[in-house]
Amino acid sequence: IIVSKMGDFLGLKGRIVDGTYLLDNRNSAWYDEGTASYQTDSTNKGVLTISSRMFKSANGGTIPIVEGTFSFEGIDKNTGQKIQVNSGQYLLRKIQY
């Protein structure tokens, strides 16, 4: 899964189910700003939560969605500068492949 909005990116590997995931060098998060790219690694970590549910639409139907929160500390490997991403939220239509 890769989630992107306003420069924040999350990449998870393996089977993904509802729950809480550690963001590190395996399941990564990154933020690009200009020429700088901040990412999680084995030292700079974060947390991602995932929750699936059905959303009732205005026409009476339902739409599968996935939503959650994320936060992480990222480092730019070129400069050593760090950033904190706090209170990240997402709401997406769930698509199964």
Backbone torsions as a table, in degrees:
resi	resn	phi	psi	omega
1	ILE	NA	137.8	171.3
2	ILE	-130.4	125.8	178.8
3	VAL	-113.5	130.8	-178.6
4	SER	-135.0	132.1	173.1
5	LYS	-162.7	124.9	176.0
6	MET	56.5	35.7	175.4
7	GLY	92.2	-10.4	176.7
8	ASP	-89.0	136.7	179.7
9	PHE	-134.3	143.0	176.5
10	LEU	-129.7	135.8	178.2
11	GLY	-130.0	117.4	178.8
12	LEU	-110.2	144.1	179.1
13	LYS	-112.9	148.0	177.6
14	GLY	88.0	-170.7	-179.7
15	ARG	-69.3	134.1	-176.6
16	ILE	-115.2	123.2	177.5
17	VAL	-131.9	169.1	176.7
18	ASP	-56.0	139.6	179.5
19	GLY	154.9	-164.7	-180.0
20	THR	-115.8	133.5	-176.6
21	TYR	-122.2	139.5	173.4
22	LEU	-80.3	130.8	175.2
23	LEU	-98.3	119.9	-176.9
24	ASP	-152.8	-141.4	178.9
25	ASN	-80.3	-19.5	177.8
26	ARG	-87.1	-58.1	173.8
27	ASN	-99.7	106.5	-168.0
28	SER	-103.3	155.4	170.4
29	ALA	-130.0	143.9	176.4
30	TRP	-148.9	158.5	-179.4
31	TYR	-136.6	125.5	178.2
32	ASP	-105.3	131.9	177.9
33	GLU	-141.2	106.5	-175.9
34	GLY	63.4	-126.5	179.2
35	THR	-88.8	-8.4	-179.3
36	ALA	-86.0	142.0	176.5
37	SER	-133.0	113.7	-178.7
38	TYR	-101.8	133.9	-178.4
39	GLN	-143.9	159.9	174.8
40	THR	-77.5	158.3	174.8
41	ASP	-152.1	-162.5	-177.1
42	SER	-69.0	-18.3	179.4
43	THR	-104.6	-39.7	-178.1
44	ASN	-99.4	107.7	-168.4
45	LYS	-122.4	177.6	177.1
46	GLY	-162.5	-171.0	-177.0
47	VAL	-137.5	141.0	175.7
48	LEU	-128.5	131.9	173.5
49	THR	-111.1	144.3	179.4
50	ILE	-130.9	132.7	177.9
51	SER	-141.1	129.1	179.1
52	SER	-104.7	147.6	175.4
53	ARG	-163.5	172.6	176.5
54	MET	-100.5	133.2	178.7
55	PHE	-103.4	130.3	177.8
56	LYS	-82.9	122.3	-179.7
57	SER	-85.5	166.5	-178.0
58	ALA	-62.5	-28.2	-178.1
59	ASN	-87.9	7.8	177.1
60	GLY	93.7	-7.9	178.1
61	GLY	-83.0	-179.5	176.8
62	THR	-125.6	150.5	-179.4
63	ILE	-128.5	126.1	176.4
64	PRO	-72.5	131.1	179.6
65	ILE	-130.0	161.5	172.2
66	VAL	-130.0	135.5	-178.3
67	GLU	-143.0	166.0	178.1
68	GLY	171.0	-167.1	-178.1
69	THR	-131.7	161.8	174.4
70	PHE	-153.6	152.0	172.8
71	SER	-152.5	148.6	179.6
72	PHE	-164.3	159.2	170.0
73	GLU	-104.2	129.1	-179.7
74	GLY	-119.6	152.6	178.6
75	ILE	-126.1	139.7	171.9
76	ASP	-87.4	112.1	-175.8
77	LYS	-63.3	-23.5	-179.5
78	ASN	-78.7	-34.2	-175.3
79	THR	-113.0	-18.5	-175.9
80	GLY	81.8	-1.4	179.7
81	GLN	-71.8	141.2	-179.0
82	LYS	-116.1	154.2	174.3
83	ILE	-133.9	159.6	173.7
84	GLN	-114.6	127.0	172.1
85	VAL	-107.4	115.9	-175.9
86	ASN	-118.9	151.0	171.7
87	SER	57.1	35.2	175.5
88	GLY	-71.3	140.6	179.3
89	GLN	-136.5	152.1	175.7
90	TYR	-147.2	155.2	176.4
91	LEU	-147.5	114.2	-174.7
92	LEU	-132.9	152.1	172.2
93	ARG	-70.6	132.5	-178.2
94	LYS	-84.4	127.8	179.1
95	ILE	-123.9	126.6	178.1
96	GLN	-99.1	136.6	177.0
97	TYR	-114.9	NA	NA
